[in-house]
Amino acid sequence: DMGGLRIGADLKTISMWNIKQEGLRAKLHREIIDRDYHLSAAMYCETAALDQFFWIFVNKDENYHWVAIIEASTELLELGMLEYRKTMRAIANGFDTSEWPAPITEDYTDELNDFDVRRLEALRVQA
């Protein structure tokens, strides 16, 4: 008995044979964000009135099988829904105006994100 909770899950196969254990959570998070799994999860939750959502990641590399079950946080689902709505507004605007802007319109310098800044600082201390 799940106490009346409506739970959804999405099974994902993944290939992560060369990831260090201490970096696995961050890598799985990047997979969720980069592949927009959080958008799909938010849409599933809204459409099916789900109370909780999980991804079940199954590593498919030969001789290195593992499973990770990850729950989508409320904030991650909210981010997915807001990103989905923003994208839908942009698409609607494109249809309305016939203007489809390029994703990058000017040169830029790539900067470290918060995670990489913390990694750099930690490595500087160890150097």
C-alpha positions as CSV (number, residue, x, y, z in Angstrom):
1,D,0.0,0.0,0.0
2,M,1.4,3.4,-1.0
3,G,-1.0,5.3,1.1
4,G,-2.8,6.7,-1.9
5,L,0.3,8.2,-3.4
6,R,0.5,8.3,-7.2
7,I,4.1,7.5,-8.2
8,G,5.6,7.6,-11.7
9,A,8.9,6.3,-12.9
10,D,11.0,6.4,-16.0
11,L,13.5,3.7,-16.8
12,K,16.7,4.9,-18.4
13,T,19.7,2.9,-19.7
14,I,23.0,4.6,-19.4
15,S,26.7,3.9,-20.1
16,M,28.9,5.1,-17.3
17,W,31.8,2.7,-17.0
18,N,34.5,5.4,-16.4
19,I,32.8,7.5,-13.8
20,K,34.4,7.8,-10.4
21,Q,32.0,6.9,-7.6
22,E,32.4,10.4,-5.9
23,G,31.3,12.0,-9.2
24,L,28.4,9.7,-10.0
25,R,25.7,11.8,-8.4
26,A,26.8,14.9,-10.2
27,K,27.1,13.0,-13.5
28,L,23.6,11.6,-13.2
29,H,22.3,15.1,-12.3
30,R,23.9,16.4,-15.5
31,E,22.3,13.6,-17.5
32,I,18.9,14.6,-16.1
33,I,19.4,18.3,-16.9
34,D,21.2,18.0,-20.2
35,R,18.7,15.5,-21.6
36,D,15.7,17.5,-20.2
37,Y,14.5,14.5,-18.3
38,H,13.2,17.0,-15.6
39,L,10.9,18.6,-18.3
40,S,9.4,15.2,-19.2
41,A,9.0,14.3,-15.5
42,A,7.2,17.6,-14.8
43,M,4.9,17.0,-17.7
44,Y,4.2,13.4,-16.6
45,C,3.4,14.6,-13.1
46,E,1.1,17.3,-14.3
47,T,-0.7,15.1,-16.8
48,A,-1.1,12.1,-14.5
49,A,-1.4,14.0,-11.2
50,L,1.6,12.2,-9.8
51,D,2.7,12.8,-6.2
52,Q,6.3,11.6,-6.7
53,F,8.5,10.8,-9.7
54,F,11.6,8.6,-9.9
55,W,14.2,7.8,-12.6
56,I,15.6,4.3,-12.6
57,F,19.0,4.4,-14.2
58,V,20.4,1.1,-15.3
59,N,24.1,1.0,-16.3
60,K,24.3,-1.2,-19.4
61,D,28.1,-1.6,-19.6
62,E,29.2,-5.2,-19.8
63,N,30.6,-6.6,-16.5
64,Y,29.7,-3.3,-14.7
65,H,26.0,-3.5,-14.0
66,W,24.4,-1.2,-11.4
67,V,21.1,0.5,-10.8
68,A,20.4,3.9,-9.4
69,I,16.9,5.0,-8.3
70,I,16.7,8.8,-8.1
71,E,13.7,10.8,-6.9
72,A,12.9,14.1,-8.6
73,S,12.8,16.9,-6.0
74,T,9.9,19.4,-5.9
75,E,12.3,22.1,-7.0
76,L,13.7,20.0,-10.0
77,L,10.1,19.3,-11.1
78,E,9.3,23.0,-10.8
79,L,12.4,23.9,-12.8
80,G,11.3,21.4,-15.5
81,M,7.8,22.8,-15.7
82,L,9.0,26.4,-15.9
83,E,11.5,25.6,-18.6
84,Y,8.8,23.7,-20.5
85,R,6.4,26.7,-20.3
86,K,9.2,29.1,-21.4
87,T,10.0,26.9,-24.4
88,M,6.4,26.7,-25.4
89,R,6.0,30.5,-25.2
90,A,9.1,30.9,-27.4
91,I,7.7,28.4,-30.0
92,A,4.3,30.2,-29.9
93,N,6.1,33.5,-30.4
94,G,8.0,32.1,-33.4
95,F,4.8,31.0,-35.0
96,D,3.2,34.3,-34.3
97,T,6.1,36.5,-35.6
98,S,7.8,34.1,-38.0
99,E,11.0,35.0,-36.2
100,W,13.1,32.1,-35.0
101,P,16.2,33.4,-33.3
102,A,19.5,31.6,-33.4
103,P,20.6,30.0,-30.0
104,I,23.9,31.9,-30.0
105,T,24.0,35.4,-31.5
106,E,27.4,36.7,-30.2
107,D,30.8,35.5,-29.3
108,Y,31.5,34.8,-25.6
109,T,34.1,33.6,-23.1
110,D,33.3,30.3,-21.5
111,E,33.4,30.6,-17.7
112,L,33.5,28.0,-14.9
113,N,30.2,27.2,-13.3
114,D,29.8,27.0,-9.5
115,F,30.6,23.3,-9.4
116,D,33.8,23.7,-11.4
117,V,34.9,26.8,-9.3
118,R,34.6,24.6,-6.2
119,R,36.6,21.8,-7.9
120,L,39.3,24.4,-8.9
121,E,39.5,25.8,-5.4
122,A,39.8,22.3,-3.9
123,L,42.6,21.3,-6.3
124,R,44.4,24.6,-5.6
125,V,44.5,23.7,-1.9
126,Q,45.8,20.2,-2.7
127,A,48.5,21.5,-5.1
